[in-house]
Amino acid sequence: MLRTPGTQRGVTLFGLLFWGIFLAFAGVVVAKVLPTLIEYWETKRAVTKVAQESPATVAAARVAFDRIKAVEYSIKLDPQELVITKENDKVRIKFAYDREIELGGPVYLVIKYQGQSE
């Protein structure tokens, strides 16, 4: 196949710089968000474990969660922030919190997490 003069193929320097900067920014955002996701998953796992143990009182549920929190350093939620109820003889624990992630200068990413025991 013959090409006519003047037709070029490939990536321009501008295109390469654009995609490089975009991928670097996306990598920084992922690296900053990932610890908060791990915290959410660990909190949800701890809340589910406490609910499955079916504590007798609200205070006992908070103590059990605090015991798990002492081992799992990624959990930052205070036991007093848990909403503990009983539905049909089953303990249900709900939680909700926000995390602010600084992206640079005055720019922040706010993530609102909420969950409940299974």
Biopython code that builds the backbone (N, CA, C, O; Angstrom):
import numpy as np
from Bio.PDB.StructureBuilder import StructureBuilder

atoms = [
    (1, "MET", "N", (0.857, -1.171, 0.000)),
    (1, "MET", "CA", (0.000, 0.000, 0.000)),
    (1, "MET", "C", (0.898, 1.227, 0.000)),
    (1, "MET", "O", (1.810, 1.353, 0.816)),
    (2, "LEU", "N", (0.630, 2.090, -0.894)),
    (2, "LEU", "CA", (1.412, 3.309, -1.018)),
    (2, "LEU", "C", (0.768, 4.432, -0.219)),
    (2, "LEU", "O", (-0.453, 4.589, -0.197)),
    (3, "ARG", "N", (1.606, 5.191, 0.421)),
    (3, "ARG", "CA", (1.107, 6.333, 1.189)),
    (3, "ARG", "C", (1.441, 7.597, 0.434)),
    (3, "ARG", "O", (2.477, 7.716, -0.220)),
    (4, "THR", "N", (0.530, 8.528, 0.548)),
    (4, "THR", "CA", (0.790, 9.808, -0.091)),
    (4, "THR", "C", (1.662, 10.634, 0.825)),
    (4, "THR", "O", (1.561, 10.499, 2.044)),
    (5, "PRO", "N", (2.506, 11.476, 0.290)),
    (5, "PRO", "CA", (3.358, 12.311, 1.133)),
    (5, "PRO", "C", (2.507, 13.217, 2.028)),
    (5, "PRO", "O", (1.478, 13.739, 1.599)),
    (6, "GLY", "N", (2.952, 13.396, 3.276)),
    (6, "GLY", "CA", (2.260, 14.290, 4.201)),
    (6, "GLY", "C", (1.351, 13.564, 5.180)),
    (6, "GLY", "O", (0.931, 14.175, 6.162)),
    (7, "THR", "N", (1.026, 12.295, 4.966)),
    (7, "THR", "CA", (0.209, 11.567, 5.935)),
    (7, "THR", "C", (1.138, 10.895, 6.937)),
    (7, "THR", "O", (2.047, 10.151, 6.568)),
    (8, "GLN", "N", (0.891, 11.168, 8.190)),
    (8, "GLN", "CA", (1.726, 10.597, 9.236)),
    (8, "GLN", "C", (0.868, 9.793, 10.196)),
    (8, "GLN", "O", (-0.330, 10.032, 10.346)),
    (9, "ARG", "N", (1.507, 8.847, 10.830)),
    (9, "ARG", "CA", (0.819, 8.032, 11.821)),
    (9, "ARG", "C", (1.671, 8.020, 13.072)),
    (9, "ARG", "O", (2.895, 8.128, 13.007)),
    (10, "GLY", "N", (1.009, 7.887, 14.221)),
    (10, "GLY", "CA", (1.752, 7.815, 15.470)),
    (10, "GLY", "C", (1.203, 8.790, 16.491)),
    (10, "GLY", "O", (0.168, 9.426, 16.290)),
    (11, "VAL", "N", (1.926, 8.886, 17.584)),
    (11, "VAL", "CA", (1.519, 9.727, 18.697)),
    (11, "VAL", "C", (2.353, 11.000, 18.685)),
    (11, "VAL", "O", (3.571, 10.968, 18.514)),
    (12, "THR", "N", (1.673, 12.106, 18.869)),
    (12, "THR", "CA", (2.402, 13.371, 18.929)),
    (12, "THR", "C", (2.964, 13.561, 20.333)),
    (12, "THR", "O", (2.533, 12.894, 21.273)),
    (13, "LEU", "N", (3.904, 14.448, 20.473)),
    (13, "LEU", "CA", (4.481, 14.740, 21.776)),
    (13, "LEU", "C", (3.413, 15.311, 22.711)),
    (13, "LEU", "O", (3.389, 14.984, 23.897)),
    (14, "PHE", "N", (2.541, 16.152, 22.189)),
    (14, "PHE", "CA", (1.458, 16.706, 23.001)),
    (14, "PHE", "C", (0.532, 15.599, 23.495)),
    (14, "PHE", "O", (0.145, 15.588, 24.663)),
    (15, "GLY", "N", (0.183, 14.688, 22.629)),
    (15, "GLY", "CA", (-0.690, 13.573, 23.017)),
    (15, "GLY", "C", (-0.033, 12.692, 24.066)),
    (15, "GLY", "O", (-0.691, 12.257, 25.012)),
    (16, "LEU", "N", (1.252, 12.427, 23.908)),
    (16, "LEU", "CA", (1.983, 11.616, 24.866)),
    (16, "LEU", "C", (2.038, 12.300, 26.233)),
    (16, "LEU", "O", (1.827, 11.648, 27.255)),
    (17, "LEU", "N", (2.319, 13.604, 26.262)),
    (17, "LEU", "CA", (2.348, 14.345, 27.519)),
    (17, "LEU", "C", (0.977, 14.385, 28.184)),
    (17, "LEU", "O", (0.872, 14.231, 29.401)),
    (18, "PHE", "N", (-0.071, 14.591, 27.392)),
    (18, "PHE", "CA", (-1.426, 14.635, 27.932)),
    (18, "PHE", "C", (-1.772, 13.327, 28.630)),
    (18, "PHE", "O", (-2.218, 13.329, 29.777)),
    (19, "TRP", "N", (-1.567, 12.208, 27.937)),
    (19, "TRP", "CA", (-1.915, 10.916, 28.520)),
    (19, "TRP", "C", (-1.009, 10.558, 29.696)),
    (19, "TRP", "O", (-1.455, 9.909, 30.642)),
    (20, "GLY", "N", (0.236, 10.965, 29.647)),
    (20, "GLY", "CA", (1.137, 10.728, 30.771)),
    (20, "GLY", "C", (0.693, 11.473, 32.018)),
    (20, "GLY", "O", (0.680, 10.910, 33.112)),
    (21, "ILE", "N", (0.330, 12.741, 31.855)),
    (21, "ILE", "CA", (-0.145, 13.543, 32.992)),
    (21, "ILE", "C", (-1.472, 12.999, 33.517)),
    (21, "ILE", "O", (-1.678, 12.925, 34.728)),
    (22, "PHE", "N", (-2.357, 12.626, 32.620)),
    (22, "PHE", "CA", (-3.650, 12.071, 33.015)),
    (22, "PHE", "C", (-3.475, 10.782, 33.817)),
    (22, "PHE", "O", (-4.099, 10.616, 34.865)),
    (23, "LEU", "N", (-2.646, 9.884, 33.340)),
    (23, "LEU", "CA", (-2.427, 8.616, 34.040)),
    (23, "LEU", "C", (-1.729, 8.829, 35.391)),
    (23, "LEU", "O", (-2.031, 8.135, 36.361)),
    (24, "ALA", "N", (-0.806, 9.780, 35.452)),
    (24, "ALA", "CA", (-0.136, 10.076, 36.723)),
    (24, "ALA", "C", (-1.138, 10.630, 37.735)),
    (24, "ALA", "O", (-1.110, 10.239, 38.902)),
    (25, "PHE", "N", (-2.024, 11.534, 37.307)),
    (25, "PHE", "CA", (-3.031, 12.092, 38.197)),
    (25, "PHE", "C", (-3.991, 11.002, 38.672)),
    (25, "PHE", "O", (-4.334, 10.945, 39.853)),
    (26, "ALA", "N", (-4.422, 10.141, 37.754)),
    (26, "ALA", "CA", (-5.327, 9.044, 38.123)),
    (26, "ALA", "C", (-4.641, 8.109, 39.119)),
    (26, "ALA", "O", (-5.285, 7.626, 40.049)),
    (27, "GLY", "N", (-3.366, 7.853, 38.942)),
    (27, "GLY", "CA", (-2.627, 7.002, 39.878)),
    (27, "GLY", "C", (-2.540, 7.607, 41.260)),
    (27, "GLY", "O", (-2.661, 6.898, 42.259)),
    (28, "VAL", "N", (-2.331, 8.920, 41.330)),
    (28, "VAL", "CA", (-2.273, 9.606, 42.637)),
    (28, "VAL", "C", (-3.628, 9.531, 43.332)),
    (28, "VAL", "O", (-3.692, 9.280, 44.536)),
    (29, "VAL", "N", (-4.698, 9.743, 42.595)),
    (29, "VAL", "CA", (-6.042, 9.687, 43.187)),
    (29, "VAL", "C", (-6.326, 8.274, 43.700)),
    (29, "VAL", "O", (-6.836, 8.116, 44.809)),
    (30, "VAL", "N", (-6.006, 7.257, 42.918)),
    (30, "VAL", "CA", (-6.232, 5.875, 43.349)),
    (30, "VAL", "C", (-5.407, 5.569, 44.602)),
    (30, "VAL", "O", (-5.904, 4.930, 45.529)),
    (31, "ALA", "N", (-4.159, 6.018, 44.632)),
    (31, "ALA", "CA", (-3.291, 5.766, 45.781)),
    (31, "ALA", "C", (-3.804, 6.454, 47.047)),
    (31, "ALA", "O", (-3.568, 5.959, 48.149)),
    (32, "LYS", "N", (-4.490, 7.570, 46.912)),
    (32, "LYS", "CA", (-5.022, 8.274, 48.077)),
    (32, "LYS", "C", (-6.386, 7.733, 48.504)),
    (32, "LYS", "O", (-6.739, 7.815, 49.681)),
    (33, "VAL", "N", (-7.157, 7.183, 47.566)),
    (33, "VAL", "CA", (-8.490, 6.673, 47.879)),
    (33, "VAL", "C", (-8.428, 5.243, 48.419)),
    (33, "VAL", "O", (-9.263, 4.868, 49.243)),
    (34, "LEU", "N", (-7.485, 4.455, 47.986)),
    (34, "LEU", "CA", (-7.409, 3.045, 48.365)),
    (34, "LEU", "C", (-7.373, 2.824, 49.878)),
    (34, "LEU", "O", (-8.081, 1.934, 50.351)),
    (35, "PRO", "N", (-6.604, 3.568, 50.666)),
    (35, "PRO", "CA", (-6.642, 3.340, 52.121)),
    (35, "PRO", "C", (-8.019, 3.577, 52.739)),
    (35, "PRO", "O", (-8.379, 2.897, 53.700)),
    (36, "THR", "N", (-8.794, 4.522, 52.213)),
    (36, "THR", "CA", (-10.127, 4.757, 52.763)),
    (36, "THR", "C", (-11.064, 3.605, 52.403)),
    (36, "THR", "O", (-11.947, 3.259, 53.187)),
    (37, "LEU", "N", (-10.878, 3.008, 51.225)),
    (37, "LEU", "CA", (-11.682, 1.841, 50.854)),
    (37, "LEU", "C", (-11.348, 0.651, 51.743)),
    (37, "LEU", "O", (-12.238, -0.091, 52.157)),
    (38, "ILE", "N", (-10.068, 0.473, 52.034)),
    (38, "ILE", "CA", (-9.663, -0.617, 52.927)),
    (38, "ILE", "C", (-10.261, -0.396, 54.312)),
    (38, "ILE", "O", (-10.715, -1.345, 54.951)),
    (39, "GLU", "N", (-10.263, 0.857, 54.780)),
    (39, "GLU", "CA", (-10.874, 1.172, 56.071)),
    (39, "GLU", "C", (-12.360, 0.819, 56.067)),
    (39, "GLU", "O", (-12.858, 0.246, 57.036)),
    (40, "TYR", "N", (-13.078, 1.155, 54.984)),
    (40, "TYR", "CA", (-14.508, 0.850, 54.884)),
    (40, "TYR", "C", (-14.742, -0.657, 54.926)),
    (40, "TYR", "O", (-15.611, -1.131, 55.658)),
    (41, "TRP", "N", (-13.965, -1.416, 54.137)),
    (41, "TRP", "CA", (-14.144, -2.879, 54.097)),
    (41, "TRP", "C", (-13.868, -3.503, 55.454)),
    (41, "TRP", "O", (-14.592, -4.406, 55.874)),
    (42, "GLU", "N", (-12.829, -3.037, 56.150)),
    (42, "GLU", "CA", (-12.507, -3.567, 57.471)),
    (42, "GLU", "C", (-13.590, -3.193, 58.492)),
    (42, "GLU", "O", (-13.936, -4.001, 59.354)),
    (43, "THR", "N", (-14.118, -1.981, 58.396)),
    (43, "THR", "CA", (-15.189, -1.561, 59.299)),
    (43, "THR", "C", (-16.431, -2.406, 59.074)),
    (43, "THR", "O", (-17.060, -2.857, 60.031)),
    (44, "LYS", "N", (-16.786, -2.622, 57.815)),
    (44, "LYS", "CA", (-17.961, -3.437, 57.488)),
    (44, "LYS", "C", (-17.785, -4.875, 57.975)),
    (44, "LYS", "O", (-18.724, -5.481, 58.492)),
    (45, "ARG", "N", (-16.584, -5.414, 57.808)),
    (45, "ARG", "CA", (-16.316, -6.769, 58.265)),
    (45, "ARG", "C", (-16.434, -6.853, 59.793)),
    (45, "ARG", "O", (-17.005, -7.807, 60.322)),
    (46, "ALA", "N", (-15.890, -5.848, 60.500)),
    (46, "ALA", "CA", (-15.950, -5.833, 61.965)),
    (46, "ALA", "C", (-17.385, -5.705, 62.457)),
    (46, "ALA", "O", (-17.784, -6.388, 63.401)),
    (47, "VAL", "N", (-18.158, -4.837, 61.822)),
    (47, "VAL", "CA", (-19.551, -4.628, 62.216)),
    (47, "VAL", "C", (-20.357, -5.913, 61.995)),
    (47, "VAL", "O", (-21.180, -6.284, 62.833)),
    (48, "THR", "N", (-20.124, -6.579, 60.887)),
    (48, "THR", "CA", (-20.826, -7.832, 60.602)),
    (48, "THR", "C", (-20.451, -8.902, 61.622)),
    (48, "THR", "O", (-21.314, -9.650, 62.082)),
    (49, "LYS", "N", (-19.182, -8.979, 61.973)),
    (49, "LYS", "CA", (-18.739, -9.968, 62.961)),
    (49, "LYS", "C", (-19.387, -9.712, 64.316)),
    (49, "LYS", "O", (-19.830, -10.653, 64.974)),
    (50, "VAL", "N", (-19.447, -8.458, 64.741)),
    (50, "VAL", "CA", (-20.071, -8.120, 66.024)),
    (50, "VAL", "C", (-21.559, -8.463, 65.990)),
    (50, "VAL", "O", (-22.086, -9.010, 66.959)),
    (51, "ALA", "N", (-22.235, -8.150, 64.897)),
    (51, "ALA", "CA", (-23.676, -8.428, 64.794)),
    (51, "ALA", "C", (-23.946, -9.933, 64.805)),
    (51, "ALA", "O", (-24.949, -10.370, 65.368)),
    (52, "GLN", "N", (-23.078, -10.722, 64.201)),
    (52, "GLN", "CA", (-23.278, -12.177, 64.179)),
    (52, "GLN", "C", (-23.084, -12.795, 65.562)),
    (52, "GLN", "O", (-23.658, -13.842, 65.861)),
    (53, "GLU", "N", (-22.282, -12.153, 66.399)),
    (53, "GLU", "CA", (-22.095, -12.639, 67.767)),
    (53, "GLU", "C", (-23.343, -12.381, 68.616)),
    (53, "GLU", "O", (-23.485, -12.959, 69.694)),
    (54, "SER", "N", (-24.237, -11.530, 68.146)),
    (54, "SER", "CA", (-25.493, -11.178, 68.810)),
    (54, "SER", "C", (-25.289, -10.768, 70.269)),
    (54, "SER", "O", (-25.705, -11.483, 71.181)),
    (55, "PRO", "N", (-24.650, -9.619, 70.487)),
    (55, "PRO", "CA", (-24.421, -9.159, 71.866)),
    (55, "PRO", "C", (-25.740, -8.854, 72.569)),
    (55, "PRO", "O", (-26.736, -8.503, 71.937)),
    (56, "ALA", "N", (-25.719, -8.997, 73.895)),
    (56, "ALA", "CA", (-26.946, -8.830, 74.678)),
    (56, "ALA", "C", (-27.370, -7.372, 74.796)),
    (56, "ALA", "O", (-28.563, -7.072, 74.824)),
    (57, "THR", "N", (-26.389, -6.455, 74.866)),
    (57, "THR", "CA", (-26.719, -5.042, 75.044)),
    (57, "THR", "C", (-25.972, -4.201, 74.013)),
    (57, "THR", "O", (-25.054, -4.668, 73.338)),
    (58, "VAL", "N", (-26.396, -2.955, 73.918)),
    (58, "VAL", "CA", (-25.720, -2.010, 73.022)),
    (58, "VAL", "C", (-24.288, -1.779, 73.499)),
    (58, "VAL", "O", (-23.359, -1.711, 72.695)),
    (59, "ALA", "N", (-24.123, -1.659, 74.806)),
    (59, "ALA", "CA", (-22.780, -1.442, 75.364)),
    (59, "ALA", "C", (-21.857, -2.622, 75.050)),
    (59, "ALA", "O", (-20.678, -2.426, 74.754)),
    (60, "ALA", "N", (-22.389, -3.843, 75.115)),
    (60, "ALA", "CA", (-21.578, -5.025, 74.795)),
    (60, "ALA", "C", (-21.169, -5.023, 73.327)),
    (60, "ALA", "O", (-20.062, -5.446, 72.994)),
    (61, "ALA", "N", (-22.048, -4.552, 72.449)),
    (61, "ALA", "CA", (-21.722, -4.464, 71.026)),
    (61, "ALA", "C", (-20.621, -3.437, 70.791)),
    (61, "ALA", "O", (-19.709, -3.671, 69.997)),
    (62, "ARG", "N", (-20.702, -2.308, 71.474)),
    (62, "ARG", "CA", (-19.667, -1.278, 71.337)),
    (62, "ARG", "C", (-18.308, -1.782, 71.863)),
    (62, "ARG", "O", (-17.268, -1.506, 71.265)),
    (63, "VAL", "N", (-18.327, -2.512, 72.972)),
    (63, "VAL", "CA", (-17.085, -3.061, 73.524)),
    (63, "VAL", "C", (-16.490, -4.081, 72.552)),
    (63, "VAL", "O", (-15.277, -4.093, 72.344)),
    (64, "ALA", "N", (-17.320, -4.931, 71.958)),
    (64, "ALA", "CA", (-16.832, -5.926, 71.001)),
    (64, "ALA", "C", (-16.228, -5.242, 69.772)),
    (64, "ALA", "O", (-15.194, -5.674, 69.261)),
    (65, "PHE", "N", (-16.875, -4.177, 69.302)),
    (65, "PHE", "CA", (-16.332, -3.440, 68.151)),
    (65, "PHE", "C", (-15.012, -2.775, 68.524)),
    (65, "PHE", "O", (-14.067, -2.783, 67.736)),
    (66, "ASP", "N", (-14.947, -2.205, 69.712)),
    (66, "ASP", "CA", (-13.711, -1.553, 70.165)),
    (66, "ASP", "C", (-12.571, -2.562, 70.282)),
    (66, "ASP", "O", (-11.420, -2.228, 70.003)),
    (67, "ARG", "N", (-12.877, -3.778, 70.686)),
    (67, "ARG", "CA", (-11.866, -4.830, 70.776)),
    (67, "ARG", "C", (-11.308, -5.163, 69.386)),
    (67, "ARG", "O", (-10.100, -5.339, 69.227)),
    (68, "ILE", "N", (-12.176, -5.248, 68.396)),
    (68, "ILE", "CA", (-11.731, -5.511, 67.023)),
    (68, "ILE", "C", (-10.939, -4.321, 66.500)),
    (68, "ILE", "O", (-9.926, -4.495, 65.823)),
    (69, "LYS", "N", (-11.397, -3.118, 66.812)),
    (69, "LYS", "CA", (-10.711, -1.901, 66.371)),
    (69, "LYS", "C", (-9.289, -1.826, 66.920)),
    (69, "LYS", "O", (-8.391, -1.313, 66.252)),
    (70, "ALA", "N", (-9.080, -2.336, 68.134)),
    (70, "ALA", "CA", (-7.747, -2.311, 68.736)),
    (70, "ALA", "C", (-6.759, -3.177, 67.955)),
    (70, "ALA", "O", (-5.556, -2.916, 67.969)),
    (71, "VAL", "N", (-7.264, -4.201, 67.279)),
    (71, "VAL", "CA", (-6.404, -5.091, 66.494)),
    (71, "VAL", "C", (-6.253, -4.585, 65.061)),
    (71, "VAL", "O", (-5.161, -4.630, 64.494)),
    (72, "GLU", "N", (-7.340, -4.110, 64.485)),
    (72, "GLU", "CA", (-7.343, -3.623, 63.100)),
    (72, "GLU", "C", (-7.044, -2.125, 63.104)),
    (72, "GLU", "O", (-7.936, -1.312, 63.350)),
    (73, "TYR", "N", (-5.812, -1.767, 62.835)),
    (73, "TYR", "CA", (-5.412, -0.362, 62.920)),
    (73, "TYR", "C", (-5.994, 0.502, 61.800)),
    (73, "TYR", "O", (-5.947, 1.729, 61.890)),
    (74, "SER", "N", (-6.536, -0.109, 60.756)),
    (74, "SER", "CA", (-7.095, 0.692, 59.672)),
    (74, "SER", "C", (-8.471, 1.258, 60.021)),
    (74, "SER", "O", (-8.933, 2.182, 59.351)),
    (75, "ILE", "N", (-9.132, 0.734, 61.042)),
    (75, "ILE", "CA", (-10.456, 1.218, 61.439)),
    (75, "ILE", "C", (-10.296, 2.465, 62.302)),
    (75, "ILE", "O", (-9.640, 2.431, 63.343)),
    (76, "LYS", "N", (-10.902, 3.565, 61.859)),
    (76, "LYS", "CA", (-10.815, 4.820, 62.607)),
    (76, "LYS", "C", (-12.160, 5.239, 63.205)),
    (76, "LYS", "O", (-12.230, 6.231, 63.931)),
    (77, "LEU", "N", (-13.205, 4.506, 62.913)),
    (77, "LEU", "CA", (-14.550, 4.836, 63.385)),
    (77, "LEU", "C", (-14.657, 4.584, 64.885)),
    (77, "LEU", "O", (-14.227, 3.546, 65.386)),
    (78, "ASP", "N", (-15.233, 5.541, 65.586)),
    (78, "ASP", "CA", (-15.416, 5.428, 67.029)),
    (78, "ASP", "C", (-16.642, 4.546, 67.313)),
    (78, "ASP", "O", (-17.650, 4.670, 66.619)),
    (79, "PRO", "N", (-16.579, 3.669, 68.306)),
    (79, "PRO", "CA", (-17.736, 2.811, 68.609)),
    (79, "PRO", "C", (-19.002, 3.600, 68.940)),
    (79, "PRO", "O", (-20.106, 3.091, 68.747)),
    (80, "GLN", "N", (-18.865, 4.831, 69.434)),
    (80, "GLN", "CA", (-20.038, 5.645, 69.765)),
    (80, "GLN", "C", (-20.791, 6.101, 68.510)),
    (80, "GLN", "O", (-21.942, 6.526, 68.602)),
    (81, "GLU", "N", (-20.151, 6.016, 67.339)),
    (81, "GLU", "CA", (-20.784, 6.447, 66.094)),
    (81, "GLU", "C", (-21.636, 5.356, 65.450)),
    (81, "GLU", "O", (-22.291, 5.602, 64.438)),
    (82, "LEU", "N", (-21.634, 4.163, 66.022)),
    (82, "LEU", "CA", (-22.436, 3.066, 65.489)),
    (82, "LEU", "C", (-23.895, 3.220, 65.905)),
    (82, "LEU", "O", (-24.186, 3.626, 67.030)),
    (83, "VAL", "N", (-24.803, 2.898, 64.999)),
    (83, "VAL", "CA", (-26.230, 2.879, 65.301)),
    (83, "VAL", "C", (-26.620, 1.413, 65.423)),
    (83, "VAL", "O", (-26.631, 0.678, 64.436)),
    (84, "ILE", "N", (-26.941, 0.997, 66.649)),
    (84, "ILE", "CA", (-27.191, -0.417, 66.932)),
    (84, "ILE", "C", (-28.668, -0.594, 67.258)),
    (84, "ILE", "O", (-29.196, 0.046, 68.167)),
    (85, "THR", "N", (-29.329, -1.473, 66.503)),
    (85, "THR", "CA", (-30.747, -1.767, 66.715)),
    (85, "THR", "C", (-30.947, -3.281, 66.711)),
    (85, "THR", "O", (-30.040, -4.043, 66.379)),
    (86, "LYS", "N", (-32.138, -3.690, 67.083)),
    (86, "LYS", "CA", (-32.481, -5.108, 67.063)),
    (86, "LYS", "C", (-33.753, -5.262, 66.244)),
    (86, "LYS", "O", (-34.772, -4.636, 66.538)),
    (87, "GLU", "N", (-33.686, -6.102, 65.212)),
    (87, "GLU", "CA", (-34.828, -6.334, 64.330)),
    (87, "GLU", "C", (-35.095, -7.831, 64.280)),
    (87, "GLU", "O", (-34.252, -8.604, 63.824)),
    (88, "ASN", "N", (-36.262, -8.236, 64.747)),
    (88, "ASN", "CA", (-36.652, -9.654, 64.737)),
    (88, "ASN", "C", (-35.601, -10.534, 65.413)),
    (88, "ASN", "O", (-35.170, -11.539, 64.846)),
    (89, "ASP", "N", (-35.198, -10.164, 66.599)),
    (89, "ASP", "CA", (-34.192, -10.892, 67.386)),
    (89, "ASP", "C", (-32.838, -10.986, 66.687)),
    (89, "ASP", "O", (-32.048, -11.883, 66.979)),
    (90, "LYS", "N", (-32.573, -10.071, 65.773)),
    (90, "LYS", "CA", (-31.285, -10.032, 65.083)),
    (90, "LYS", "C", (-30.695, -8.639, 65.274)),
    (90, "LYS", "O", (-31.373, -7.635, 65.054)),
    (91, "VAL", "N", (-29.440, -8.585, 65.680)),
    (91, "VAL", "CA", (-28.774, -7.300, 65.892)),
    (91, "VAL", "C", (-28.389, -6.712, 64.543)),
    (91, "VAL", "O", (-27.809, -7.395, 63.698)),
    (92, "ARG", "N", (-28.715, -5.448, 64.350)),
    (92, "ARG", "CA", (-28.381, -4.735, 63.113)),
    (92, "ARG", "C", (-27.544, -3.523, 63.498)),
    (92, "ARG", "O", (-27.959, -2.711, 64.326)),
    (93, "ILE", "N", (-26.361, -3.404, 62.893)),
    (93, "ILE", "CA", (-25.462, -2.296, 63.191)),
    (93, "ILE", "C", (-25.234, -1.498, 61.913)),
    (93, "ILE", "O", (-24.859, -2.053, 60.880)),
    (94, "LYS", "N", (-25.467, -0.186, 61.996)),
    (94, "LYS", "CA", (-25.277, 0.705, 60.855)),
    (94, "LYS", "C", (-24.210, 1.730, 61.189)),
    (94, "LYS", "O", (-23.995, 2.072, 62.352)),
    (95, "PHE", "N", (-23.544, 2.215, 60.146)),
    (95, "PHE", "CA", (-22.537, 3.259, 60.346)),
    (95, "PHE", "C", (-22.483, 4.139, 59.104)),
    (95, "PHE", "O", (-22.848, 3.720, 58.006)),
    (96, "ALA", "N", (-22.021, 5.360, 59.304)),
    (96, "ALA", "CA", (-21.843, 6.309, 58.208)),
    (96, "ALA", "C", (-20.781, 7.317, 58.630)),
    (96, "ALA", "O", (-20.757, 7.778, 59.771)),
    (97, "TYR", "N", (-19.910, 7.646, 57.693)),
    (97, "TYR", "CA", (-18.865, 8.635, 57.962)),
    (97, "TYR", "C", (-18.346, 9.209, 56.653)),
    (97, "TYR", "O", (-18.573, 8.650, 55.581)),
    (98, "ASP", "N", (-17.641, 10.340, 56.757)),
    (98, "ASP", "CA", (-17.057, 11.009, 55.593)),
    (98, "ASP", "C", (-15.537, 10.980, 55.714)),
    (98, "ASP", "O", (-14.988, 10.991, 56.816)),
    (99, "ARG", "N", (-14.876, 10.943, 54.576)),
    (99, "ARG", "CA", (-13.423, 11.070, 54.542)),
    (99, "ARG", "C", (-13.059, 12.126, 53.505)),
    (99, "ARG", "O", (-13.517, 12.080, 52.364)),
    (100, "GLU", "N", (-12.230, 13.074, 53.921)),
    (100, "GLU", "CA", (-11.725, 14.112, 53.016)),
    (100, "GLU", "C", (-10.330, 13.722, 52.575)),
    (100, "GLU", "O", (-9.482, 13.370, 53.394)),
    (101, "ILE", "N", (-10.101, 13.788, 51.275)),
    (101, "ILE", "CA", (-8.801, 13.449, 50.713)),
    (101, "ILE", "C", (-8.274, 14.679, 49.995)),
    (101, "ILE", "O", (-8.896, 15.174, 49.056)),
    (102, "GLU", "N", (-7.128, 15.167, 50.439)),
    (102, "GLU", "CA", (-6.536, 16.347, 49.806)),
    (102, "GLU", "C", (-5.870, 15.931, 48.507)),
    (102, "GLU", "O", (-4.992, 15.069, 48.491)),
    (103, "LEU", "N", (-6.300, 16.556, 47.417)),
    (103, "LEU", "CA", (-5.706, 16.260, 46.113)),
    (103, "LEU", "C", (-4.604, 17.239, 45.762)),
    (103, "LEU", "O", (-3.733, 16.927, 44.950)),
    (104, "GLY", "N", (-4.628, 18.397, 46.352)),
    (104, "GLY", "CA", (-3.596, 19.395, 46.095)),
    (104, "GLY", "C", (-4.150, 20.790, 46.286)),
    (104, "GLY", "O", (-5.186, 21.143, 45.723)),
    (105, "GLY", "N", (-3.449, 21.585, 47.090)),
    (105, "GLY", "CA", (-3.898, 22.955, 47.318)),
    (105, "GLY", "C", (-5.260, 22.977, 47.964)),
    (105, "GLY", "O", (-5.485, 22.301, 48.967)),
    (106, "PRO", "N", (-6.187, 23.760, 47.392)),
    (106, "PRO", "CA", (-7.515, 23.859, 47.979)),
    (106, "PRO", "C", (-8.498, 22.801, 47.459)),
    (106, "PRO", "O", (-9.697, 22.892, 47.723)),
    (107, "VAL", "N", (-8.006, 21.813, 46.735)),
    (107, "VAL", "CA", (-8.883, 20.818, 46.113)),
    (107, "VAL", "C", (-8.945, 19.569, 46.997)),
    (107, "VAL", "O", (-7.916, 18.973, 47.317)),
    (108, "TYR", "N", (-10.163, 19.181, 47.386)),
    (108, "TYR", "CA", (-10.383, 18.000, 48.212)),
    (108, "TYR", "C", (-11.405, 17.101, 47.543)),
    (108, "TYR", "O", (-12.283, 17.559, 46.812)),
    (109, "LEU", "N", (-11.271, 15.826, 47.808)),
    (109, "LEU", "CA", (-12.249, 14.835, 47.382)),
    (109, "LEU", "C", (-12.936, 14.346, 48.644)),
    (109, "LEU", "O", (-12.270, 13.844, 49.549)),
    (110, "VAL", "N", (-14.264, 14.482, 48.727)),
    (110, "VAL", "CA", (-15.021, 14.035, 49.901)),
    (110, "VAL", "C", (-15.770, 12.767, 49.516)),
    (110, "VAL", "O", (-16.540, 12.745, 48.557)),
    (111, "ILE", "N", (-15.523, 11.703, 50.296)),
    (111, "ILE", "CA", (-16.185, 10.434, 50.060)),
    (111, "ILE", "C", (-17.050, 10.142, 51.276)),
    (111, "ILE", "O", (-16.580, 10.200, 52.412)),
    (112, "LYS", "N", (-18.324, 9.826, 51.030)),
    (112, "LYS", "CA", (-19.252, 9.504, 52.105)),
    (112, "LYS", "C", (-19.471, 7.987, 52.098)),
    (112, "LYS", "O", (-19.994, 7.420, 51.139)),
    (113, "TYR", "N", (-19.062, 7.364, 53.175)),
    (113, "TYR", "CA", (-19.221, 5.914, 53.321)),
    (113, "TYR", "C", (-20.382, 5.625, 54.264)),
    (113, "TYR", "O", (-20.566, 6.316, 55.265)),
    (114, "GLN", "N", (-21.159, 4.602, 53.937)),
    (114, "GLN", "CA", (-22.197, 4.122, 54.840)),
    (114, "GLN", "C", (-22.368, 2.628, 54.612)),
    (114, "GLN", "O", (-22.181, 2.127, 53.503)),
    (115, "GLY", "N", (-22.722, 1.933, 55.669)),
    (115, "GLY", "CA", (-22.885, 0.497, 55.558)),
    (115, "GLY", "C", (-23.648, -0.042, 56.748)),
    (115, "GLY", "O", (-24.000, 0.694, 57.670)),
    (116, "GLN", "N", (-23.894, -1.330, 56.713)),
    (116, "GLN", "CA", (-24.584, -1.993, 57.811)),
    (116, "GLN", "C", (-24.171, -3.453, 57.848)),
    (116, "GLN", "O", (-23.624, -3.990, 56.885)),
    (117, "SER", "N", (-24.443, -4.077, 58.971)),
    (117, "SER", "CA", (-24.101, -5.484, 59.127)),
    (117, "SER", "C", (-24.996, -6.322, 58.224)),
    (117, "SER", "O", (-26.098, -5.922, 57.848)),
    (118, "GLU", "N", (-24.484, -7.483, 57.897)),
    (118, "GLU", "CA", (-25.255, -8.378, 57.001)),
    (118, "GLU", "C", (-26.036, -9.382, 57.792)),
    (118, "GLU", "O", (-26.739, -10.211, 57.214)),
]
sb = StructureBuilder()
sb.init_structure("model")
sb.init_model(0)
sb.init_chain("A")
sb.init_seg("    ")
for serial, (resi, resn, name, xyz) in enumerate(atoms, 1):
    if name == "N":
        sb.init_residue(resn, " ", resi, " ")
    sb.init_atom(name, np.array(xyz, "f"), 0.0, 1.0, " ", f" {name:<3s}", serial, name[0])
structure = sb.get_structure()
